[in-house]
């Protein structure tokens, strides 16, 4: 299992970070979230057309790049498989209409994310997070390896259980230690939260992601994987 980092910032973080997006390569390719310019950044990383795109929720930094994938699917004669909760599926359809590309929707297959889903030999399972809009975390398993992406969330028991015993937890860190009250109020976590959740879930490694306005301060306690543009990490 290979994990590629396409972007690791939040909606109004430094634009050089890119919006949080990942590409997981197993026997299939799974793109996780698609903010603005994700298609261009994915192509710049040399990554192939994904077998599925998982959209965790309808906030702009996770979905606004989806129309480009829809248009490319039409141009290439491909099918774009979008896996998302019902709220994000409806937002995706509305986004196509708002941007005037409703004729590309015939090339999009929407799959509602609930329970568990198998794509090829790769298993996906989901859990709701603690965020102002309906949001899903995802666990991806293949060949005895496992990665969990928290998406946007305040500390969540559901995410802890989803990540239980996994190799890698990719968890959002929109704040630093001491900023917990502010972060939790708007449905986000701090670096200290992410480390505590990683410990409780018993994961081997933590990748902090979704940096916000300040550089992340990471307390000691777990093995940390630092994301970098087009960075590849194998588990």
C-alpha positions, 0 to 999 in steps of 0.5 A: 500500500502506497500513500501519496500526499497531494496537499495538506493544508486547510481552506485558508492556510498557506496556498503552497500547502495545497488543499488536503488530498491523498492518493492511496494505491493498492490494487486500485487507486483511491483519491481522498478529497478533491479541493481546488486544483487537486486534478492538476496537482495529482497529474503533476505528481504523475498519478493515474486516473483514480478508480474511485474518489472519496469525498469526506464532506461538502466543505469547499476545500474538500470538494471544489476540485470535483468539477474538473474531474467530471469534465476530464471523465467526459473528455477521456470517456471514463467513469468517475466513481464518487464515494460520499455520504448523501449530503456530499453526493447532493452537493456534488450534483449541485456543484456540477449545475452551478458550474454549468457542466451538468452534461458531465454528470452522465460520466459520474457514478455516485456511490453512497458511503455507508457500512463497508465497500469493496473496490477490487480487493481493497476494503473501505469502511466509514465512520461519522466524525464530529464536524459542523456538516455531515462528515465521514472518516475512511479506513482503507485495508488491503493486503494486511495493511491499513490506513485511516483518514480522519477528515475534519473532526474534533476528537471523535470516539468513532475515529478512534474505533475506526483506526483501531490497530491500523498501521497509519492514522492520517489525522487533521491538526487545525490547531496547536496545543493550548488551542483545544477550546477554539478548535473543538468549537468549530469541529477541529482538532489540535496536534495534541489531540491527534497524538492522544487519539493515535495512542488510544487507537494503537496505530503504529504511525501518525501523519498530521494533515490539514495544517491551518494558519500556524505551523504545527507544533507536534508534542512527543509520543508517537512516530510521526510521518511528515507530509510533503508535496507528492510525497510517497509513503509505503506501509 
